[in-house]
């Protein structure tokens, strides 16, 4: 049996949105700018030709094909090793 993966809920997604706003505030950017930068980085990682990287991205719980910035932040926060 594989490792248990925890799926983010609404509360975690809302906390992720707050985190994005904090990053934007600290960087002197808008929420939309930070969000777009994160989406670009996520797509770059998701589209990696490396098979190991592709498998890791497929483990991330999301509602679409590619995780949103909120989904990625919430998933990582819930699933990182402590």
C-alpha positions in Angstrom: 0.0 0.0 0.0 1.3 3.5 -0.9 1.6 6.6 1.3 -1.7 8.2 2.4 -2.3 11.4 0.5 -4.3 14.1 2.2 -6.7 16.2 0.0 -7.1 19.9 0.8 -10.6 21.1 1.8 -12.2 24.5 1.4 -10.5 25.9 4.6 -7.0 25.0 3.3 -7.8 26.5 -0.1 -8.9 29.8 1.6 -5.7 29.8 3.7 -3.7 29.3 0.5 -5.5 32.4 -1.1 -4.4 34.4 2.0 -0.9 33.2 1.6 -0.8 34.3 -2.1 -2.1 37.8 -1.0 0.6 37.9 1.7 3.3 37.2 -0.9 1.8 39.9 -3.2 1.8 42.4 -0.4 5.4 41.6 0.6 6.5 41.8 -3.0 4.7 45.0 -3.8 2.7 43.2 -6.5 -1.0 42.6 -7.1 -2.7 39.3 -6.3 -3.2 38.8 -10.0 0.5 39.3 -10.8 1.6 36.8 -8.2 -1.1 34.3 -9.2 0.0 34.5 -12.9 3.6 34.0 -11.9 2.7 31.0 -9.9 0.5 29.6 -12.7 3.5 30.0 -15.1 5.8 28.2 -12.7 3.3 25.4 -12.1 2.9 24.8 -15.9 6.6 24.8 -16.4 6.9 22.1 -13.8 3.9 20.2 -15.0 5.1 20.1 -18.6 8.6 18.8 -17.6 9.8 16.0 -19.9 11.3 14.2 -16.9 9.2 11.1 -16.1 9.9 11.3 -12.4 8.7 14.9 -12.3 5.6 14.0 -14.3 4.7 11.2 -11.8 5.1 13.6 -8.9 2.8 16.2 -10.4 0.1 13.5 -11.0 0.0 12.9 -7.2 -1.2 16.4 -6.5 -4.9 16.5 -5.8 -6.6 19.0 -8.0 -10.0 19.6 -9.7 -8.6 20.0 -13.2 -5.7 18.6 -15.2 -3.2 21.0 -13.6 -3.4 22.3 -10.0 -4.2 25.9 -9.4 -1.8 27.9 -7.2 -4.3 27.5 -4.3 -4.5 23.8 -4.8 -0.8 23.4 -4.9 -0.1 25.4 -1.8 -2.8 23.7 0.2 -1.7 20.2 -1.0 1.9 20.8 -0.2 1.0 22.3 3.2 -0.9 19.2 4.1 1.5 16.6 2.6 5.0 17.8 3.4 7.1 15.6 5.6 7.4 17.0 9.1 
